[in-house]
Amino acid sequence: MGFGGINSHVTISSADAPAAHFKPALEERSLLVSNQETELFVLGASSVNALIDLTQSLILQSAGMSLAELTDLAVHLTQNLNPFLPLRAAIIASTPKELIERLQNLALLLHQQPPSPEEIKAFGQQSIWISNAVKRSRVGFVFPGQGSQKLNMGRMLIERYPWARDLIAKCDRTLQGVGAKPISQATERYIERAADPAELAQWRNDLAQTDIAQPAICLNSVLWIHHLQRLGIHPVAVGGHSLGELTAFHAAGAFDAESLLRLAAIRGQAMSTPSKVVGAMASLGCTADVAQTLLNLASGYGVVANINSPQQTVISGDRSTIESVVQLATERSISTYLLPVSHAFHSQLVASSTQQLIATTVIPETLKSLPIPLISSVQAAQVYAGMNLRAHFAEQVTSQVDFISLVEAISLQCDFLVEVGPGQVLSGLTNVISNNQLPLCLPVESKPSGDRDLNQVLANFFVHGGEINWEVLYENRLVRPFVPASQRQFIESPCERPLQIPNNAIPVLETNNNSHQFGLEKSG
């Protein structure tokens, strides 16, 4: 510290081992990821006017706040939140200035467009939410498939929570038991540690390999399932796209996480086996009916593999046929994209991989009653006890994925959906299917290490009437008691204080003949 423009910097080293009572409450690894790009601020009130008053008070408290105090204020609000009050509001902000602006917008919106009972309103590109006496917090989980993998996915969870690292270590041991590569080698390759662009490209290529990508994606989804459930968010229904259906069965209670990862590894190995026929897949910007019409015009083998949305259909088959269909589609001004895959998945060209899945013993043969409803993208319906699980997953590899039917079925049971895993592919498809109407689908990690997505999920769950375990949200983060800037006492230099001199201590110079009292005798 320094006073009067003089700074003193002193470094002290202990001669002895550090004292135990000086050990930080948080480990260094967690502290390094404590800071976030955004924070979530939640409010509750008994009426619209009470919420306006609370918002105005918060604007005053936020004045002069530093960036580091955003977390402190967010925690302070959750600690003083009454979960039984009908009016709820949530704001996501990244700076104090942004928070004050959004609080001002919230106050204005409450004046001009207050929510009616049982109504939810969202403003500012999913940055401000208001609800009034809403109790619609049924959440559905949907799980992404291959292609959603990204370097650094799940990094925030891995760095912040020891339980996540323990789960990865357990996963490595599980995969080694079935002859698969340790997943940590792919999941903990952080972008900034790459020596050069060539090494970074190699890391991405390694992660994209089917035998690595499939267990890696499933593991990421398992990490997020665990975190969401610790936060208090439990699904009322689940479903998955292709590979994601394996995770959906786990989330529904069909088998444990270790069995899931073994199954994903075996599936990835089986689907990586070289095919006798060179296959290909392509995405077409059209409906499934239009795609089938184009396939009928081409010679050779090709099928509709994925019905993703009314605007996207994926076809699969031998390379010459798929290339012919792409040409036909281009001539009709239909957007096309040849997928960078090694096999023609969800077609009979990968039928050889099914035998390995039928023979696997890592999962039960027969499905028991599930505590959580599961909608299959293969059967386009809810599954029930008695299903032959091994036969189902073998059939799934070559069967068509009908994601439209899955979304339509699961939407009947849920108020909003969460894409639990890396990326935002399913969120985009779901919102196209529903024409951006309810239920909305939100990702938890559209980009690696981002925190806005999770905050948006929590904000939506909160205004829908859900109860969040706030302590878990701020676990292993640096949090201090919040004190408004107007109430803070800062260290000050005594030299900078106004000089205080009592009135009776100031001598008065008189002009009369008593001047000798002050030693001013005339000379001479």
Wavefront OBJ file of the C-alpha trace (Angstrom):
o trace
v 0.000 0.000 0.000
v 1.125 3.606 -0.368
v 0.223 7.068 0.820
v 0.966 10.441 -0.656
v 2.199 9.013 -3.949
v 4.800 6.747 -2.325
v 4.256 3.023 -2.958
v 5.982 0.309 -0.993
v 6.111 -3.266 -2.229
v 7.390 -5.910 0.141
v 7.728 -9.635 -0.559
v 8.074 -11.872 2.490
v 9.112 -15.509 2.376
v 8.517 -17.875 5.293
v 11.511 -19.754 6.636
v 9.252 -22.585 7.790
v 6.567 -24.677 6.131
v 3.263 -22.798 5.607
v 1.016 -22.877 8.655
v -2.109 -25.016 8.217
v -4.428 -22.189 9.221
v -3.150 -20.101 6.282
v -4.310 -22.696 3.742
v -6.820 -21.107 1.306
v -10.429 -22.234 1.615
v -10.461 -22.889 -2.159
v -7.875 -24.804 -4.129
v -5.893 -22.834 -6.675
v -7.369 -24.746 -9.617
v -10.897 -23.670 -8.659
v -9.848 -20.073 -7.980
v -8.430 -19.737 -11.492
v -11.892 -20.393 -12.987
v -13.880 -18.524 -10.337
v -14.330 -15.500 -12.586
v -17.170 -15.674 -15.117
v -18.213 -13.690 -18.170
v -21.729 -13.232 -16.794
v -23.646 -13.436 -13.529
v -27.295 -14.184 -12.796
v -29.275 -11.779 -10.594
v -32.645 -12.912 -9.212
v -35.397 -10.981 -7.448
v -38.708 -11.887 -5.826
v -41.564 -9.693 -4.627
v -45.189 -9.848 -3.484
v -46.509 -7.426 -6.131
v -45.506 -5.491 -9.217
v -45.063 -2.296 -7.185
v -42.932 -4.129 -4.631
v -40.760 -5.506 -7.438
v -40.375 -2.004 -8.888
v -39.288 -0.675 -5.473
v -36.809 -3.551 -5.092
v -35.418 -2.879 -8.571
v -34.965 0.834 -7.854
v -33.228 0.017 -4.580
v -30.892 -2.385 -6.367
v -29.998 0.291 -8.928
v -28.813 2.529 -6.085
v -26.888 -0.324 -4.449
v -25.153 -1.141 -7.737
v -23.835 2.392 -8.240
v -20.062 2.482 -7.928
v -19.767 -1.292 -7.833
v -16.638 -2.937 -9.239
v -16.580 -5.810 -11.720
v -15.341 -8.213 -9.028
v -18.375 -7.406 -6.861
v -20.901 -8.733 -9.390
v -20.573 -12.216 -7.920
v -20.921 -10.880 -4.378
v -24.150 -9.083 -5.257
v -25.540 -12.113 -7.103
v -24.959 -14.303 -4.047
v -26.373 -11.610 -1.732
v -29.627 -11.591 -3.719
v -30.040 -15.376 -3.517
v -29.417 -15.323 0.234
v -32.210 -12.780 0.706
v -34.615 -14.347 -1.790
v -38.056 -15.440 -0.590
v -39.006 -18.414 -2.825
v -42.690 -18.164 -1.894
v -43.333 -14.712 -3.392
v -45.305 -14.733 -6.686
v -43.397 -12.099 -8.698
v -40.017 -13.208 -9.999
v -37.409 -11.491 -12.146
v -34.026 -12.591 -13.461
v -31.275 -10.618 -15.170
v -28.017 -11.722 -16.785
v -25.270 -9.096 -16.937
v -21.521 -9.041 -17.527
v -20.567 -5.611 -16.126
v -21.909 -3.232 -13.446
v -22.900 -0.771 -16.168
v -24.826 -3.464 -18.031
v -26.523 -4.562 -14.806
v -27.702 -1.023 -14.005
v -28.987 -0.541 -17.568
v -30.945 -3.796 -17.411
v -32.326 -2.985 -13.983
v -33.531 0.330 -15.384
v -35.113 -1.520 -18.320
v -36.729 -3.957 -15.875
v -38.258 -1.094 -13.887
v -39.571 0.474 -17.103
v -41.018 -2.827 -18.323
v -42.755 -3.395 -14.997
v -44.373 0.033 -15.347
v -45.374 -0.425 -18.996
v -45.852 -4.190 -19.477
v -46.342 -5.902 -16.099
v -46.892 -9.659 -16.408
v -50.387 -11.000 -15.863
v -50.918 -13.910 -13.456
v -49.320 -17.135 -14.797
v -47.439 -15.196 -17.489
v -43.727 -15.195 -18.333
v -42.091 -12.411 -20.326
v -38.558 -12.342 -21.739
v -36.774 -9.276 -23.086
v -33.411 -8.163 -24.392
v -32.354 -11.328 -26.224
v -32.849 -13.591 -23.211
v -31.253 -11.177 -20.714
v -34.318 -10.071 -18.706
v -37.163 -12.304 -17.520
v -40.304 -11.550 -15.476
v -42.996 -13.963 -14.270
v -46.122 -13.699 -12.163
v -47.295 -16.646 -10.055
v -45.957 -19.239 -12.532
v -45.601 -22.905 -11.593
v -44.585 -24.593 -14.843
v -41.109 -25.960 -14.237
v -41.282 -29.384 -15.917
v -37.936 -29.775 -17.677
v -37.048 -32.256 -20.397
v -33.460 -33.263 -21.144
v -32.346 -33.920 -24.734
v -28.877 -35.297 -25.426
v -26.727 -34.530 -28.504
v -25.016 -37.058 -30.716
v -21.757 -37.338 -32.612
v -20.583 -34.141 -34.249
v -21.259 -31.988 -31.187
v -17.849 -32.671 -29.646
v -15.536 -29.705 -29.042
v -12.118 -29.218 -27.527
v -12.374 -27.815 -23.972
v -15.961 -29.017 -23.582
v -16.845 -29.316 -19.907
v -13.710 -27.447 -18.882
v -15.468 -25.240 -16.319
v -16.879 -28.283 -14.530
v -13.568 -30.160 -14.675
v -11.497 -27.259 -13.346
v -13.945 -26.073 -10.697
v -15.215 -29.310 -9.143
v -13.184 -32.236 -7.757
v -16.162 -34.545 -8.282
v -15.906 -33.946 -12.052
v -12.234 -34.886 -12.098
v -12.975 -37.970 -10.006
v -15.653 -38.978 -12.529
v -13.209 -38.628 -15.429
v -10.597 -40.725 -13.632
v -13.238 -43.376 -13.002
v -14.258 -43.179 -16.655
v -10.662 -43.776 -17.765
v -10.496 -46.952 -15.687
v -13.870 -48.068 -17.039
v -12.840 -47.581 -20.677
v -9.541 -49.340 -20.219
v -11.556 -52.347 -19.057
v -13.094 -52.654 -22.545
v -9.899 -51.924 -24.425
v -10.714 -48.284 -25.182
v -8.392 -45.279 -24.911
v -8.463 -43.100 -21.754
v -10.910 -40.277 -22.411
v -8.926 -37.730 -20.374
v -6.317 -37.612 -23.147
v -8.920 -35.999 -25.404
v -11.031 -33.998 -22.943
v -8.182 -32.224 -21.153
v -6.324 -30.932 -24.183
v -6.751 -27.202 -23.676
v -6.537 -24.935 -26.702
v -4.021 -22.477 -25.237
v -1.565 -25.321 -24.594
v -1.265 -26.291 -28.261
v 2.245 -25.673 -29.594
v 1.005 -24.431 -32.974
v -2.065 -24.498 -35.276
v -0.991 -27.867 -36.680
v -1.089 -29.496 -33.250
v -4.462 -27.877 -32.528
v -5.841 -29.278 -35.786
v -4.504 -32.712 -34.849
v -6.240 -32.529 -31.453
v -9.543 -31.690 -33.132
v -9.096 -34.548 -35.582
v -8.321 -36.982 -32.756
v -11.439 -35.949 -30.847
v -13.578 -36.346 -33.977
v -12.652 -40.029 -34.360
v -15.754 -42.127 -33.757
v -14.186 -44.357 -31.115
v -13.104 -41.262 -29.122
v -15.954 -38.846 -29.861
v -18.766 -41.153 -28.745
v -17.611 -41.845 -25.156
v -16.330 -38.247 -24.861
v -19.729 -36.766 -25.727
v -21.522 -39.161 -23.398
v -19.110 -38.301 -20.585
v -19.720 -34.583 -21.086
v -23.468 -35.150 -20.874
v -23.027 -37.204 -17.685
v -21.042 -34.344 -16.118
v -23.820 -31.890 -16.938
v -26.550 -34.259 -15.716
v -24.777 -34.471 -12.377
v -24.300 -30.698 -12.125
v -27.887 -29.860 -13.087
v -29.275 -32.343 -10.600
v -27.070 -30.918 -7.851
v -28.535 -27.518 -8.738
v -32.028 -28.952 -8.291
v -33.002 -29.468 -11.944
v -34.358 -32.965 -12.574
v -35.966 -34.045 -15.858
v -39.545 -35.215 -16.136
v -38.785 -36.778 -19.557
v -35.674 -37.465 -21.657
v -34.677 -38.192 -25.236
v -31.576 -38.196 -27.399
v -30.436 -37.797 -30.993
v -28.682 -40.932 -32.298
v -25.740 -41.437 -29.907
v -27.547 -39.190 -27.429
v -30.215 -41.835 -26.975
v -27.672 -43.958 -25.082
v -27.289 -41.120 -22.575
v -31.063 -40.713 -22.419
v -31.444 -44.340 -21.321
v -28.871 -43.728 -18.586
v -30.614 -40.521 -17.451
v -33.942 -42.360 -17.338
v -32.473 -45.011 -15.019
v -31.909 -47.937 -17.387
v -28.220 -48.358 -16.416
v -25.472 -46.526 -14.559
v -22.834 -44.128 -15.909
v -20.135 -46.790 -16.119
v -22.359 -49.011 -18.263
v -23.171 -46.046 -20.480
v -19.514 -45.264 -21.107
v -18.669 -48.912 -21.822
v -21.575 -49.077 -24.272
v -20.518 -45.814 -25.972
v -16.948 -47.095 -26.314
v -18.056 -50.428 -27.784
v -20.462 -48.645 -30.130
v -17.711 -46.262 -31.225
v -15.293 -49.133 -31.858
v -17.902 -51.097 -33.797
v -18.849 -48.116 -35.957
v -15.188 -47.388 -36.679
v -14.663 -50.751 -38.342
v -13.752 -50.227 -42.031
v -16.708 -50.806 -44.348
v -16.568 -52.843 -47.555
v -18.580 -50.131 -49.320
v -17.440 -46.497 -49.291
v -20.325 -44.617 -47.710
v -21.230 -40.951 -47.334
v -23.782 -38.701 -45.636
v -25.152 -35.302 -46.600
v -27.399 -32.701 -45.038
v -30.142 -31.258 -47.239
v -32.084 -28.079 -46.497
v -35.501 -29.600 -47.144
v -38.203 -31.850 -45.686
v -37.848 -35.619 -45.482
v -40.435 -36.064 -48.257
v -38.447 -33.882 -50.655
v -35.247 -35.724 -49.741
v -36.907 -39.080 -50.436
v -38.100 -37.816 -53.820
v -34.526 -36.885 -54.725
v -33.282 -40.297 -53.565
v -35.853 -41.968 -55.819
v -34.423 -40.065 -58.786
v -30.886 -41.340 -58.140
v -29.609 -44.815 -58.844
v -27.871 -46.844 -56.167
v -28.437 -47.192 -52.427
v -29.442 -44.229 -50.276
v -31.876 -43.629 -47.410
v -33.223 -40.822 -45.262
v -31.067 -41.210 -42.157
v -32.076 -38.288 -39.921
v -35.304 -36.301 -39.975
v -33.860 -33.380 -38.031
v -36.355 -30.599 -38.715
v -38.732 -29.382 -41.443
v -35.724 -27.548 -42.869
v -33.024 -30.217 -42.485
v -32.837 -33.858 -43.521
v -29.740 -36.051 -43.564
v -29.318 -38.782 -46.177
v -26.945 -41.748 -46.030
v -25.770 -44.362 -48.540
v -23.058 -45.264 -50.981
v -20.905 -42.307 -51.989
v -21.896 -42.160 -55.664
v -25.607 -42.105 -54.808
v -25.243 -39.412 -52.159
v -23.144 -37.267 -54.493
v -25.809 -37.646 -57.197
v -28.550 -36.530 -54.784
v -26.446 -33.540 -53.711
v -26.170 -32.542 -57.378
v -29.928 -32.913 -57.884
v -30.621 -30.842 -54.776
v -28.205 -28.100 -55.835
v -29.947 -27.866 -59.220
v -33.199 -27.221 -57.321
v -31.615 -24.498 -55.131
v -31.695 -26.727 -52.047
v -28.789 -26.132 -49.686
v -26.475 -29.133 -49.249
v -23.527 -30.134 -47.093
v -21.465 -33.310 -47.350
v -20.824 -34.432 -43.780
v -17.196 -35.177 -42.811
v -17.879 -38.761 -41.697
v -16.091 -42.031 -42.419
v -19.215 -44.221 -42.696
v -22.803 -44.087 -43.902
v -24.347 -44.178 -40.431
v -28.035 -45.024 -39.934
v -28.053 -47.146 -43.078
v -27.576 -50.817 -43.914
v -23.990 -50.049 -44.918
v -23.008 -50.181 -41.231
v -25.010 -53.342 -40.462
v -21.798 -55.249 -39.714
v -21.358 -53.236 -36.506
v -24.668 -54.435 -35.056
v -23.409 -57.904 -34.114
v -20.927 -56.464 -31.637
v -23.711 -54.502 -29.933
v -26.086 -57.467 -29.772
v -23.365 -59.553 -28.147
v -22.384 -56.931 -25.565
v -22.969 -57.714 -21.903
v -22.152 -54.265 -20.488
v -25.851 -53.364 -20.246
v -28.882 -55.388 -19.108
v -30.540 -57.458 -21.808
v -34.082 -56.463 -20.837
v -35.294 -52.997 -19.920
v -36.911 -52.669 -16.523
v -39.513 -50.088 -15.581
v -38.072 -46.580 -15.896
v -38.707 -43.887 -13.258
v -38.444 -41.185 -15.955
v -40.286 -41.366 -19.310
v -37.988 -41.802 -22.330
v -38.943 -40.926 -25.901
v -36.994 -42.906 -28.495
v -35.959 -41.222 -31.733
v -36.038 -44.625 -33.426
v -39.554 -45.670 -32.442
v -40.754 -42.039 -32.221
v -42.604 -43.027 -29.050
v -42.114 -43.674 -25.355
v -40.349 -46.919 -24.464
v -41.577 -49.319 -21.796
v -40.324 -52.187 -19.686
v -39.638 -55.468 -21.492
v -37.692 -53.990 -24.414
v -34.617 -55.957 -25.478
v -31.977 -53.255 -24.879
v -29.145 -54.943 -26.755
v -31.275 -55.540 -29.825
v -32.569 -51.970 -29.646
v -29.111 -50.393 -29.661
v -27.983 -52.719 -32.451
v -31.029 -51.742 -34.532
v -30.534 -48.065 -33.709
v -27.202 -47.949 -35.587
v -28.908 -48.694 -38.921
v -32.329 -47.132 -38.228
v -33.679 -43.737 -39.148
v -33.577 -40.978 -36.504
v -36.890 -39.113 -36.336
v -36.025 -36.107 -34.195
v -39.165 -34.193 -35.194
v -41.397 -36.887 -33.699
v -39.220 -37.020 -30.583
v -39.569 -33.270 -30.011
v -43.309 -33.324 -30.643
v -43.782 -36.184 -28.154
v -41.535 -34.866 -25.375
v -42.992 -31.368 -25.675
v -46.348 -32.688 -24.475
v -44.746 -33.528 -21.118
v -42.446 -30.521 -20.594
v -42.561 -26.753 -20.140
v -39.102 -26.253 -21.609
v -36.180 -28.380 -22.780
v -32.459 -28.365 -22.019
v -29.802 -29.658 -24.394
v -27.550 -31.482 -21.930
v -24.112 -31.815 -23.485
v -21.783 -29.927 -25.806
v -23.012 -27.578 -28.535
v -26.399 -26.205 -29.494
v -27.367 -28.304 -32.507
v -30.468 -29.779 -30.872
v -31.549 -26.420 -29.451
v -31.529 -24.946 -32.929
v -33.395 -27.902 -34.448
v -35.971 -27.978 -31.649
v -36.757 -24.284 -31.934
v -37.194 -24.652 -35.709
v -39.536 -27.619 -35.177
v -41.620 -25.634 -32.675
v -41.394 -22.486 -34.818
v -39.816 -20.743 -31.801
v -42.952 -21.348 -29.792
v -43.096 -23.141 -26.462
v -41.440 -25.233 -25.249
v -38.146 -23.459 -25.767
v -34.939 -25.518 -25.885
v -31.784 -24.075 -24.320
v -28.183 -25.390 -24.410
v -25.990 -25.632 -21.310
v -22.703 -25.276 -23.204
v -23.034 -23.916 -26.721
v -19.351 -23.013 -26.585
v -16.714 -24.512 -24.273
v -16.123 -22.718 -20.963
v -19.004 -20.302 -21.535
v -21.267 -19.548 -18.580
v -24.076 -17.528 -20.185
v -25.870 -20.678 -21.371
v -26.118 -22.186 -17.894
v -27.258 -18.839 -16.486
v -29.999 -18.684 -19.134
v -31.138 -22.195 -18.219
v -31.238 -21.260 -14.531
v -33.040 -17.971 -15.232
v -35.728 -19.779 -17.233
v -36.106 -22.480 -14.603
v -36.397 -19.800 -11.898
v -39.100 -17.719 -13.620
v -40.964 -20.934 -14.463
v -41.300 -21.465 -10.712
v -38.414 -23.888 -10.151
v -36.418 -24.027 -6.933
v -32.635 -23.808 -7.369
v -29.956 -24.912 -4.938
v -28.099 -21.596 -5.032
v -25.283 -22.756 -2.758
v -24.206 -25.285 -5.385
v -24.127 -22.583 -8.066
v -21.538 -20.583 -6.101
v -19.645 -23.554 -4.717
v -15.849 -23.302 -5.152
v -16.060 -19.661 -6.221
v -14.518 -16.634 -4.535
v -17.390 -14.839 -2.809
v -17.239 -12.000 -0.277
v -20.011 -10.249 1.688
v -21.602 -7.572 -0.485
v -21.361 -3.995 0.781
v -22.687 -1.168 -1.451
v -20.044 1.338 -2.506
v -21.877 4.104 -0.610
v -21.370 2.190 2.642
v -17.770 1.120 2.133
v -14.935 2.495 4.249
v -11.662 2.703 2.403
v -8.120 3.055 3.710
v -7.132 6.716 3.626
v -3.995 8.679 4.253
v -4.071 10.787 7.434
v -2.210 13.423 5.434
v -5.204 13.754 3.124
v -7.707 14.470 5.873
v -8.830 18.117 6.410
v -6.832 19.791 9.179
v -8.986 20.090 12.286
v -7.894 22.932 14.634
v -10.053 23.951 17.624
v -11.169 27.600 17.542
v -9.647 28.382 20.936
v -6.238 27.222 19.746
v -5.951 29.967 17.098
v -4.212 33.146 18.438
v -5.868 36.447 17.621
v -3.582 39.312 16.674
v -4.745 42.516 18.307
v -3.853 45.957 16.961
v -3.966 47.825 20.301
v -1.179 48.509 22.728
v -1.360 44.948 24.103
v 0.737 43.719 21.240
v 3.635 43.185 23.598
v 1.835 40.089 24.855
v 2.851 38.405 21.667
v 6.481 39.458 21.776
v 5.949 42.403 19.479
v 7.549 45.103 21.668
v 8.573 48.248 19.829
v 12.296 48.601 19.449
v 14.290 51.760 20.255
l 1 2 3 4 5 6 7 8 9 10 11 12 13 14 15 16 17 18 19 20 21 22 23 24 25 26 27 28 29 30 31 32 33 34 35 36 37 38 39 40 41 42 43 44 45 46 47 48 49 50 51 52 53 54 55 56 57 58 59 60 61 62 63 64 65 66 67 68 69 70 71 72 73 74 75 76 77 78 79 80 81 82 83 84 85 86 87 88 89 90 91 92 93 94 95 96 97 98 99 100 101 102 103 104 105 106 107 108 109 110 111 112 113 114 115 116 117 118 119 120 121 122 123 124 125 126 127 128 129 130 131 132 133 134 135 136 137 138 139 140 141 142 143 144 145 146 147 148 149 150 151 152 153 154 155 156 157 158 159 160 161 162 163 164 165 166 167 168 169 170 171 172 173 174 175 176 177 178 179 180 181 182 183 184 185 186 187 188 189 190 191 192 193 194 195 196 197 198 199 200 201 202 203 204 205 206 207 208 209 210 211 212 213 214 215 216 217 218 219 220 221 222 223 224 225 226 227 228 229 230 231 232 233 234 235 236 237 238 239 240 241 242 243 244 245 246 247 248 249 250 251 252 253 254 255 256 257 258 259 260 261 262 263 264 265 266 267 268 269 270 271 272 273 274 275 276 277 278 279 280 281 282 283 284 285 286 287 288 289 290 291 292 293 294 295 296 297 298 299 300 301 302 303 304 305 306 307 308 309 310 311 312 313 314 315 316 317 318 319 320 321 322 323 324 325 326 327 328 329 330 331 332 333 334 335 336 337 338 339 340 341 342 343 344 345 346 347 348 349 350 351 352 353 354 355 356 357 358 359 360 361 362 363 364 365 366 367 368 369 370 371 372 373 374 375 376 377 378 379 380 381 382 383 384 385 386 387 388 389 390 391 392 393 394 395 396 397 398 399 400 401 402 403 404 405 406 407 408 409 410 411 412 413 414 415 416 417 418 419 420 421 422 423 424 425 426 427 428 429 430 431 432 433 434 435 436 437 438 439 440 441 442 443 444 445 446 447 448 449 450 451 452 453 454 455 456 457 458 459 460 461 462 463 464 465 466 467 468 469 470 471 472 473 474 475 476 477 478 479 480 481 482 483 484 485 486 487 488 489 490 491 492 493 494 495 496 497 498 499 500 501 502 503 504 505 506 507 508 509 510 511 512 513 514 515 516 517 518 519 520 521 522 523 524
